[in-house]
Amino acid sequence: MTIGLLSDNHGYWDERLNHHLEDCDEIWHAGDIGSLEVIDAIKALQPQKARIVFGNIDNHVIRSESAEELRWEIEGIKFFMTHIGGRPGRYAKGVRQSLLSHRPNVFICGHSHLLLVKQDESWGGLYMNPGACGMQGFHQKRTLIKFEIKKGALHDMKVVELGDRMRRQRV
């Protein structure tokens, strides 16, 4: 099973995402979607297999189409996804307790716009933040993560770079 993981579009859908995500069995979005058009683009690629959480910039309409947090299991791997999660050593309020209580194998979040995949021994799982796909924020490169789930493990993880975030020109 191939997974495409993205976050922080802020309403921007790069057409190259279609190419990178078309072979995915599931598409997961870790929040700050920014517009219904982004949800529509995801569902056009994978209408039955989209897992989407909303972020802090998302309005009530987007929130009605997504969840604040999701927990699920695939091939014995327990996943937990929310938008504002913090990072290893500095988790957002309530996240650390949730990680310790539920013990997912993989914790996914967005918000920081900083790509990071790291084993965190403090709760015993893998932390994943795919960075940001959109043009807004302080990130330099737009990124997403693709990986496979095979025989109860994550395999062939790779970062897909979508190019530079465009900077505003000085006048």
DARAVEN-V107038 format. One record per pair of residues at least 6 apart in sequence whose C-alpha atoms are under 7 Angstrom apart, sorted by the first residue. I is the first residue (numbers start at 0). J is the second residue. D is the distance in Angstrom with one decimal. If there is no record, write none. Layout:
BEGIN
i->(I & I)
j->(J & J)
d->(D & D)
END
This chain:
BEGIN
i->(0 & 0 & 0 & 0 & 1 & 1 & 1 & 1 & 1 & 1 & 2 & 2 & 2 & 2 & 2 & 2 & 2 & 3 & 3 & 3 & 3 & 3 & 3 & 3 & 3 & 4 & 4 & 4 & 4 & 4 & 4 & 4 & 5 & 5 & 5 & 5 & 5 & 5 & 5 & 5 & 6 & 6 & 6 & 6 & 6 & 6 & 6 & 6 & 6 & 7 & 7 & 7 & 7 & 7 & 7 & 7 & 7 & 7 & 8 & 8 & 8 & 8 & 8 & 8 & 9 & 9 & 9 & 9 & 9 & 10 & 10 & 10 & 10 & 11 & 11 & 12 & 21 & 24 & 25 & 25 & 25 & 26 & 26 & 26 & 26 & 27 & 27 & 27 & 28 & 28 & 28 & 29 & 29 & 29 & 29 & 29 & 29 & 29 & 29 & 30 & 30 & 30 & 30 & 30 & 30 & 31 & 31 & 31 & 31 & 31 & 32 & 32 & 32 & 33 & 33 & 34 & 35 & 42 & 51 & 51 & 52 & 52 & 52 & 52 & 52 & 52 & 53 & 53 & 53 & 53 & 53 & 53 & 54 & 67 & 68 & 68 & 69 & 69 & 69 & 70 & 70 & 70 & 71 & 71 & 71 & 72 & 74 & 74 & 75 & 76 & 76 & 77 & 77 & 77 & 78 & 78 & 78 & 78 & 79 & 79 & 79 & 79 & 80 & 80 & 80 & 81 & 81 & 82 & 82 & 82 & 83 & 83 & 83 & 83 & 84 & 84 & 84 & 84 & 85 & 87 & 98 & 99 & 102 & 103 & 104 & 104 & 105 & 105 & 105 & 106 & 106 & 106 & 107 & 107 & 107 & 108 & 108 & 109 & 109 & 109 & 112 & 112 & 112 & 113 & 113 & 113 & 114 & 114 & 114 & 115 & 115 & 115 & 116 & 116 & 116 & 117 & 117 & 117 & 118 & 118 & 118 & 119 & 119 & 129 & 129 & 129 & 130 & 130 & 131 & 131 & 132 & 132 & 132 & 133 & 134 & 134 & 138 & 139 & 139 & 140 & 140 & 140 & 140 & 141 & 141 & 141 & 141 & 141 & 142 & 142 & 142 & 142 & 143 & 143 & 143 & 144 & 144 & 144 & 145 & 145 & 145 & 146 & 146 & 146 & 146 & 146 & 147 & 147 & 147 & 147 & 148)
j->(24 & 147 & 148 & 149 & 23 & 24 & 25 & 146 & 147 & 148 & 23 & 24 & 25 & 26 & 145 & 146 & 147 & 20 & 23 & 25 & 26 & 27 & 144 & 145 & 146 & 26 & 27 & 28 & 129 & 143 & 144 & 145 & 27 & 28 & 29 & 129 & 131 & 132 & 143 & 144 & 28 & 29 & 30 & 31 & 109 & 129 & 130 & 131 & 132 & 30 & 31 & 32 & 109 & 110 & 112 & 131 & 132 & 133 & 31 & 32 & 33 & 131 & 132 & 133 & 31 & 32 & 33 & 133 & 135 & 32 & 33 & 34 & 37 & 133 & 134 & 37 & 44 & 48 & 45 & 48 & 49 & 45 & 48 & 49 & 50 & 49 & 50 & 51 & 50 & 51 & 52 & 51 & 52 & 80 & 81 & 82 & 107 & 108 & 109 & 51 & 52 & 53 & 54 & 82 & 109 & 53 & 54 & 55 & 56 & 57 & 53 & 54 & 57 & 56 & 57 & 61 & 61 & 49 & 65 & 66 & 65 & 66 & 67 & 68 & 81 & 82 & 61 & 62 & 65 & 66 & 67 & 82 & 82 & 81 & 80 & 81 & 79 & 80 & 81 & 78 & 79 & 80 & 77 & 78 & 79 & 78 & 150 & 151 & 151 & 104 & 151 & 103 & 104 & 105 & 103 & 104 & 105 & 106 & 103 & 105 & 106 & 107 & 106 & 107 & 108 & 107 & 108 & 108 & 109 & 110 & 91 & 108 & 109 & 110 & 90 & 91 & 94 & 108 & 91 & 119 & 122 & 122 & 122 & 124 & 124 & 125 & 124 & 125 & 126 & 125 & 126 & 127 & 126 & 127 & 128 & 127 & 128 & 128 & 129 & 130 & 130 & 131 & 138 & 128 & 130 & 138 & 128 & 129 & 130 & 127 & 128 & 129 & 126 & 127 & 128 & 125 & 126 & 127 & 124 & 125 & 126 & 125 & 126 & 142 & 143 & 144 & 142 & 143 & 141 & 142 & 141 & 142 & 143 & 141 & 164 & 165 & 164 & 163 & 164 & 160 & 162 & 163 & 164 & 160 & 161 & 162 & 163 & 164 & 158 & 159 & 160 & 161 & 158 & 159 & 160 & 157 & 158 & 159 & 156 & 157 & 158 & 153 & 154 & 155 & 156 & 157 & 153 & 154 & 155 & 156 & 154)
d->(5.8 & 5.4 & 5.3 & 6.7 & 4.9 & 5.2 & 6.7 & 5.8 & 4.4 & 6.5 & 5.3 & 6.1 & 5.1 & 5.8 & 5.6 & 5.4 & 6.0 & 6.0 & 6.0 & 6.5 & 4.8 & 6.1 & 6.0 & 4.6 & 6.9 & 6.0 & 4.8 & 5.9 & 6.4 & 5.9 & 5.1 & 6.1 & 6.4 & 5.0 & 6.3 & 5.6 & 7.0 & 6.7 & 4.9 & 6.6 & 5.3 & 4.7 & 5.5 & 6.6 & 5.6 & 6.3 & 6.5 & 5.3 & 6.2 & 5.9 & 4.6 & 5.9 & 6.7 & 6.6 & 6.9 & 4.8 & 5.8 & 5.9 & 6.3 & 5.3 & 6.5 & 6.4 & 4.9 & 3.9 & 5.6 & 5.3 & 4.2 & 5.6 & 6.6 & 5.9 & 3.9 & 4.7 & 6.3 & 5.3 & 6.9 & 6.1 & 6.1 & 7.0 & 6.5 & 4.8 & 5.8 & 6.8 & 6.5 & 4.9 & 6.4 & 5.8 & 4.7 & 5.8 & 6.3 & 4.7 & 6.3 & 6.3 & 5.5 & 6.7 & 6.2 & 5.3 & 7.0 & 5.4 & 5.2 & 6.9 & 5.1 & 4.4 & 4.2 & 5.1 & 6.3 & 5.9 & 4.2 & 6.3 & 5.6 & 5.8 & 6.7 & 6.9 & 6.4 & 6.6 & 5.5 & 7.0 & 6.3 & 6.6 & 5.4 & 6.6 & 5.2 & 4.6 & 5.3 & 5.8 & 6.1 & 6.6 & 7.0 & 5.8 & 5.8 & 5.9 & 5.6 & 6.6 & 5.3 & 6.2 & 5.6 & 4.5 & 5.7 & 5.2 & 6.7 & 5.5 & 4.5 & 6.5 & 5.9 & 5.4 & 6.8 & 6.0 & 6.8 & 4.8 & 5.7 & 5.9 & 6.1 & 4.8 & 5.1 & 6.4 & 5.4 & 6.1 & 4.9 & 6.0 & 6.2 & 6.4 & 5.0 & 6.2 & 5.9 & 4.6 & 5.7 & 6.6 & 5.2 & 4.8 & 5.0 & 5.9 & 6.6 & 6.2 & 6.2 & 5.5 & 5.8 & 5.1 & 6.2 & 5.4 & 4.7 & 6.3 & 6.4 & 5.8 & 6.8 & 6.5 & 4.6 & 6.2 & 5.5 & 4.7 & 6.0 & 6.1 & 4.9 & 6.1 & 6.1 & 4.8 & 5.9 & 6.5 & 5.3 & 5.4 & 6.8 & 6.6 & 4.4 & 4.8 & 5.9 & 6.9 & 4.6 & 6.8 & 5.3 & 5.0 & 3.9 & 5.9 & 5.2 & 6.7 & 5.5 & 4.5 & 6.3 & 5.8 & 5.2 & 6.7 & 5.9 & 4.4 & 6.0 & 5.9 & 6.6 & 6.4 & 5.0 & 5.6 & 5.6 & 6.5 & 5.4 & 5.6 & 4.8 & 5.5 & 6.7 & 6.6 & 5.1 & 6.3 & 6.9 & 5.8 & 5.5 & 6.7 & 5.7 & 4.5 & 5.6 & 5.8 & 5.1 & 5.7 & 6.0 & 6.0 & 6.7 & 5.6 & 4.6 & 5.7 & 5.9 & 5.3 & 6.8 & 5.8 & 4.7 & 6.0 & 5.7 & 5.4 & 6.5 & 6.6 & 5.9 & 5.4 & 4.2 & 6.3 & 5.6 & 5.0 & 6.0 & 6.9 & 6.1)
END
